[in-house]
Structures are given as structure tokens and as C-alpha cells.
Amino acid sequence: MICRRWGNVCCFNISREIKKAFMYNIILVFFSLLVISTSTYAQELPQFNVRAVRLRATDSRDENRMRQALQIFEKVMNDTAFQRKLLDTTFVFDLPDDPMRTLSPKQICDTLFSGKEWYDTDTDHTADIFWECTKRRIRPPFTSTIGYGNPNDSTINTYIFFVRNRKMQDIVGNLAHEWSHKIGFDHRPDNHPERERTVPYLFGNLVEKFAKKIYSW
């Protein structure tokens, strides 16, 4: 009886050690796969730069906020968590003749990270920004317009009241939205349910979200 009892205890202890070792190996494999997965995501998208080719502001205060927004935009674009989220995003194209509508989510991300604006077609992985803080100092009533851009103009025009009064993450998100137009992404001008899922809106909103999450003011 005693031998059997001790034998059972020994078998129980050995079994418990085997289970512990097994669970340890499972956990080790899980974290190894997680690290590999994170590294793979990070390697899929290249290092990205944001360059101010031309900034125009009415005073140094506005210019400083614009430069800060450019720096944050660059940091968000190089954030691994942001890149993973962007790669997992499903976009909608609301223009029937949009030449970009056949792109996969990965191809959309590659296009954004290529930095190939219509006015600078080199694949330099750089956002070449022409940005002007202009005109309206006070937001007019009954409109949501915060700036404008023209198809054949490289300049992003943002109204003064937006640059001065909005939170920094809002400015960064809007900058990302407007810059994506220079890359070739577009959307219908009218307000409709699918508009928020187009590349400019989803990309801009995602940049804004991560700017708010990573940086605080």
C-alpha cells in the first residue's frame, strides 16, 4: 500500500511537471509567433517621411501648428499598430469609373506609402506637402467646410479658424485626408452613407484616431 501510494504520488508529480512544461512551451510558441507576426507587418510597409515643400501661414503661431501636424503625421504613419490596422481595413470606392477601385487593401496601403503624388511620381515613400493656411478666420454658420483643394493644384488649403481652434489630431487627420487626394484617391462630393468608408475618409479618420491615441495635448 505504501509503495503504491508513493508510486501514485511520483506519477502525479511527474505528470504535473510534464503539463507545466507543455504549457510553458505553448506560451513560448504563442509569443514567438506574435513577435514574428508584428515584425512581418512592420516589414510590409516601408519607412515613411513627411516633407514640407511649401508652407504658407499668416503668422508664426499658425506655421508652428502646421509643422507640428506634419511631424505627428509622419510618426503615425510609422507606427506599427497603425500600419496593422490600415492593412486590415476594408475600403469602399463610390465612383463607378474610379481607376483605383480594383486595388486590394494591401495595394491601397502600398499606394499610400509609395508617396507618388500626381505632381511628384517618384516612389520616394515621402509625402511632399504643399500647404497653405488661408482666408477665413471665423467659421461661417451652416457649413462644415474647413478648406479646399483643386484637382490640378498641389496645394492643400486649410482655413485659419480650423488650424487655430481645432485639436491637433483633427488637423492631422484632415491633412492625411487631403493628401490622399494628391495620391489619386477620391470620393463623391455629396454626403451619402458609404462616403465615410472611402479611402480619404477612412485613412484620415484612422490617422486622427492614432494621433489622439499616441499623443496628448
Residue pairs with C-beta under 8 A, 6 or more apart in sequence:
38 80
38 84
41 80
41 83
41 84
41 87
42 80
42 83
44 83
44 87
44 106
44 109
45 83
45 86
45 87
45 109
45 110
45 113
46 113
46 125
47 78
47 125
48 74
48 77
48 78
48 113
48 115
48 125
48 126
48 127
49 74
49 115
49 124
49 125
49 126
49 127
50 70
50 71
50 73
50 74
50 77
50 126
50 127
50 129
51 126
51 127
51 128
51 129
52 66
52 67
52 70
52 129
52 131
53 128
53 129
53 130
54 129
54 130
54 131
54 132
54 155
55 63
55 66
55 67
55 129
55 131
55 132
56 131
56 132
56 133
56 134
57 63
57 66
57 132
57 133
57 163
58 133
58 160
61 164
62 133
62 160
62 163
62 164
63 133
65 163
65 164
65 168
65 171
66 131
66 133
66 163
66 171
68 168
69 168
69 171
69 172
69 175
70 129
70 131
70 175
72 168
72 169
72 172
72 211
72 215
73 127
73 172
73 175
73 176
73 207
73 211
74 127
75 214
75 215
76 82
76 172
76 207
76 210
76 211
76 214
77 83
77 113
77 127
77 207
79 210
79 214
81 210
82 206
82 207
82 210
83 109
85 206
85 210
86 109
86 112
86 203
86 206
87 105
87 106
87 109
88 105
89 105
89 202
89 206
90 105
90 197
91 105
91 108
91 197
91 198
91 199
91 202
92 194
92 197
92 198
93 100
93 101
93 198
93 199
94 187
94 188
94 192
94 194
94 195
94 198
95 101
95 186
95 187
95 188
98 186
99 184
100 108
100 111
100 184
100 185
100 186
100 199
103 111
108 185
108 199
111 183
111 184
111 185
112 180
112 183
112 199
112 203
113 125
114 123
114 125
114 183
115 122
115 123
115 124
115 125
115 126
115 127
115 128
115 183
116 122
116 123
116 183
117 127
117 128
117 154
117 179
117 182
117 183
118 182
118 183
118 184
119 128
119 154
119 182
120 128
127 179
129 156
129 175
129 179
130 154
130 155
130 156
131 155
131 156
131 158
131 175
132 155
132 156
132 157
132 158
133 158
133 159
133 160
133 163
134 147
134 157
134 158
134 159
134 160
135 157
135 159
135 160
136 159
136 160
136 161
137 159
137 160
137 161
137 164
138 161
139 146
139 159
139 161
139 162
139 165
145 159
146 158
146 159
146 162
146 166
146 174
147 156
147 157
147 158
147 159
147 162
147 174
147 178
148 157
149 155
149 156
149 157
149 178
149 181
154 182
156 175
156 178
156 179
156 182
158 171
158 174
158 175
158 178
162 170
162 171
162 174
163 171
167 212
167 217
168 211
168 215
168 217
169 208
169 209
169 211
169 212
169 215
170 208
172 207
172 208
172 211
173 204
173 205
173 207
173 208
173 209
173 211
174 204
174 208
176 203
176 204
176 207
176 208
177 200
177 201
177 203
177 204
177 207
178 200
178 204
180 199
180 200
180 203
180 204
181 200
185 198
185 199
185 200
185 203
186 198
186 200
187 195
187 198
187 199
187 200
187 201
188 195
195 201
196 202
196 205
